[in-house]
């Protein structure tokens, strides 16, 4: 998801008690969305599920990231600066957090996922009228494709 989408998440957006845990990206007064397709459900698997489970147990706020979001606004620029500073210290000066969206799309391509599926997962604008028909892929289908590209938490603990 886009950094501003993540920074503006509310705890109620985390759906962890289902067979296919997910996060619901939705419009709020404190945080706008880039496109109509940005409103979506994103399955939580691997490292994202582990991180979300830890997050849900560690806050008493309505917001997932109260340091960057309140009822009036989402300060995604501040979140971006902080995360990019950390990313550069770990990966190098050329890396930025937005690069994760590009690598996410590349990983779905490598798994031979349908283009329409990764447009739905990433909240990218619809390219054709046909893409707007129906309800899109079910959460179970999205989750199955995400499982194919999942990173586990042990990748991040070294």
C-alpha positions as CSV (number, residue, x, y, z in Angstrom):
1,X,0.0,0.0,0.0
2,X,1.1,3.6,-0.4
3,X,2.8,5.1,2.6
4,X,0.0,7.7,3.2
5,X,-2.5,4.8,3.2
6,X,-0.5,3.0,5.8
7,X,0.2,6.0,8.0
8,X,-3.5,6.9,8.1
9,X,-4.8,3.4,9.0
10,X,-7.1,3.0,11.9
11,X,-7.1,-0.1,14.2
12,X,-10.6,-1.0,13.0
13,X,-9.1,-1.4,9.5
14,X,-7.1,-4.4,10.7
15,X,-9.2,-7.6,10.2
16,X,-7.2,-10.3,12.0
17,X,-10.0,-12.7,13.2
18,X,-10.8,-14.2,9.8
19,X,-9.4,-17.2,7.9
20,X,-7.8,-14.6,5.5
21,X,-6.6,-11.7,7.7
22,X,-6.6,-8.4,5.9
23,X,-6.4,-4.6,6.1
24,X,-9.2,-2.5,4.7
25,X,-8.0,0.7,2.9
26,X,-10.8,3.2,3.0
27,X,-11.3,6.9,2.8
28,X,-11.3,9.0,6.0
29,X,-11.6,12.7,6.8
30,X,-8.1,12.6,8.1
31,X,-6.6,10.9,5.0
32,X,-7.6,11.0,1.4
33,X,-6.9,8.3,-1.2
34,X,-5.1,8.8,-4.5
35,X,-7.7,7.0,-6.8
36,X,-11.1,5.4,-6.5
37,X,-9.3,2.0,-6.9
38,X,-7.4,2.8,-3.7
39,X,-10.3,1.7,-1.6
40,X,-9.6,-2.0,-1.3
41,X,-8.9,-5.0,0.9
42,X,-5.3,-6.2,1.1
43,X,-4.5,-9.7,2.6
44,X,-2.0,-9.9,5.4
45,X,0.4,-12.7,5.1
46,X,4.0,-13.5,6.2
47,X,5.9,-10.5,7.6
48,X,3.0,-8.1,7.1
49,X,0.7,-10.3,9.2
50,X,3.3,-10.7,11.9
51,X,3.9,-7.0,12.1
52,X,0.2,-6.2,12.1
53,X,-0.5,-8.7,14.9
54,X,2.3,-7.1,17.0
55,X,0.9,-3.6,16.2
56,X,-2.6,-4.6,17.2
57,X,-1.4,-5.7,20.6
58,X,0.7,-2.6,21.3
59,X,-1.6,0.4,21.0
60,X,-4.5,1.9,22.9
61,X,-5.1,4.5,20.1
62,X,-7.8,4.4,17.4
63,X,-5.0,5.0,14.9
64,X,-2.4,2.4,14.0
65,X,0.3,5.1,13.9
66,X,-0.8,7.9,16.2
67,X,2.6,9.6,15.9
68,X,1.6,10.5,12.3
69,X,-2.2,10.6,12.4
70,X,-4.9,12.2,14.4
71,X,-8.6,13.0,13.8
72,X,-7.7,16.1,11.7
73,X,-4.9,14.9,9.5
74,X,-2.4,12.3,8.4
75,X,1.2,13.6,8.3
76,X,2.5,11.1,5.7
77,X,5.4,13.5,4.8
78,X,6.8,13.1,8.3
79,X,6.3,9.4,8.2
80,X,8.0,9.2,4.8
81,X,11.1,11.2,6.0
82,X,11.5,9.0,9.0
83,X,11.2,5.8,7.1
84,X,13.4,6.9,4.3
85,X,16.1,7.9,6.8
86,X,16.0,4.4,8.2
87,X,15.8,2.7,4.8
88,X,18.9,4.6,3.6
89,X,20.8,3.6,6.7
90,X,20.0,-0.1,6.1
91,X,20.1,-0.4,2.3
92,X,21.9,2.7,1.0
93,X,21.4,6.2,-0.3
94,X,19.6,5.2,-3.5
95,X,16.7,3.4,-1.8
96,X,13.4,4.9,-0.8
97,X,10.3,3.5,0.8
98,X,8.3,3.9,-2.5
99,X,10.6,1.3,-4.1
100,X,8.6,-1.3,-2.2
101,X,5.6,-0.7,-4.3
102,X,7.7,-1.3,-7.4
103,X,9.2,-4.4,-6.1
104,X,5.8,-5.7,-5.0
105,X,4.6,-5.4,-8.5
106,X,7.7,-7.1,-9.8
107,X,7.3,-10.0,-7.3
108,X,3.6,-10.5,-8.5
109,X,4.8,-10.4,-12.1
110,X,7.4,-13.1,-11.3
111,X,4.6,-15.2,-9.7
112,X,2.7,-14.8,-13.0
113,X,-0.2,-13.1,-11.3
114,X,-2.8,-11.5,-13.6
115,X,-2.3,-7.8,-14.2
116,X,-5.9,-7.1,-13.0
117,X,-5.1,-8.8,-9.7
118,X,-2.0,-6.7,-8.9
119,X,-3.8,-3.5,-10.0
120,X,-6.5,-4.4,-7.5
121,X,-4.0,-5.2,-4.7
122,X,-1.9,-2.1,-5.3
123,X,-4.9,0.3,-5.7
124,X,-3.7,1.3,-9.2
125,X,-6.1,3.1,-11.5
126,X,-8.3,0.9,-13.6
127,X,-7.2,0.7,-17.2
128,X,-10.3,-0.6,-18.9
129,X,-14.1,-0.4,-18.4
130,X,-14.1,-4.1,-18.0
131,X,-12.0,-3.9,-14.9
132,X,-14.7,-1.9,-13.2
133,X,-17.3,-4.6,-13.7
134,X,-18.1,-6.9,-10.8
135,X,-16.5,-6.9,-7.3
136,X,-13.0,-7.9,-8.3
137,X,-11.0,-10.8,-6.8
138,X,-12.3,-12.3,-3.6
139,X,-10.1,-11.9,-0.5
140,X,-9.3,-15.7,-0.5
141,X,-8.0,-15.4,-4.1
142,X,-5.9,-12.3,-3.3
143,X,-4.5,-14.1,-0.2
144,X,-3.5,-17.2,-2.3
145,X,-1.5,-15.0,-4.7
146,X,0.0,-13.0,-1.8
147,X,1.1,-16.3,-0.2
148,X,3.2,-17.0,-3.4
149,X,5.3,-13.9,-2.8
150,X,5.3,-13.8,1.0
151,X,8.3,-12.7,3.0
152,X,8.5,-14.3,6.4
153,X,9.5,-12.3,9.6
154,X,12.8,-14.3,9.8
155,X,14.0,-12.3,6.8
156,X,13.8,-9.2,9.0
157,X,15.3,-10.5,12.2
158,X,18.9,-10.9,11.1
